[in-house]
């Protein structure tokens, strides 16, 4: 659901070149050759318990031969979607494996 909302709010055109199937990301958007900046939708995740996880840096810029693209940094997978380090920037993350609970606090670790 969150991915569809992100896609609906993105300003740039969705990247659709067939030769980009090796991109690990599903939601990528074309940057024009002379484009030096871009805006992307604000992203926050709501956890099962109702707490918010404010995502500071959800975007990955990838240079391609046909031109740069920016992608939502969520890796495509059959069973789950995987977030990476870019989503966790600004937080100290702890996973309680026994309870299967994810915890976080703001942190100054870059």
N, C-alpha and C positions, 0 to 999 in steps of 0.2 A: 504494500500500500504506500509506504513512504517513498519508494522509488517512482511510482506513478505520479505522486504529488510533485516530486522534484522535477520530473520530466515536464509536467504541465507548466511549471513556473520558470523553467529555463528560457532565456532570451534567445540564445543562438540556436541555429538549426541543428537537429540531431544528426550525428555522424552516421552515414549509411554506406560508405564504400565497401564493396564486397571483399576487397583485399585486406580488410582490417580484422578479419576473423581471428587473428592471433592476439588481438587485444584481450586482456583478461577482464575488462570492464564492459558492462552492457550499456550503460548510460554515458555516452560521449557526445561532445558537441564541437562543431567546427569553429575554429577561430580564423578570421580573415587574415590575409598576408600582412596587412598594415595595422592590425589590431594589437595595441600594446597593453591593454587592460580589459577586464571583463568583470561583470557582476554575476553572482550565482545565488540561488535561493538559500536563505538561512535554514540550517538543519538542526533539529533537536529530536532526540529519541525519547519516547516515553516507555519506561520499563514496566514490567508486569505489576509491580507494586505501586505504580503511579508516580514514581520519581522521574525527574527529567534529567537527561544527559545532554548537555549543550555541546554540540560538535563544533570545534574551533577551526578545523582545517580538513573538510571532506573532499577536497579537490586534488586531482593529480593531473599535471600538464604533461602531455606526451608529444614529442616531435615526430611527425610522420613525413614521408617523402612528399605527399600531396599538400602538406601544411599541418600546423599544430592543432591538437584537439585538447579539450579539457574533459576530464571524466570524473564522475562520482566514484570515489575510491571504495567501491564495494565489489568484491570479486565474485564473478558468476560461478555458481555451483548447482548441481542437481538437487541436493537436499537442503543446503543452507547457504545463506549469503555471508561472506566473510568480510569483516571490517579489519582495517590494518592500523598501523602505527599513526597514520595521519588523523584518524578519528580519536585517538587517545592523547593527542598532544594537549598539554596543559593539565593532565590528570595523573594521579597515582592510582593504578588499577589493581584490585586484589580479587582473586577468585577463590571462594571457599568451596573446594571440591566435594567435601562431605555433604554440604547443604545445596550445592550447585547454585550459589548466589554470587553475583558480581557486585563488587563495591568500588566506589571511587571517591576521591577527594581532590579538590584543586591543588595543583602543584606547579612549581616553577621549573620543573625539569624539561629541558628542551632536547 
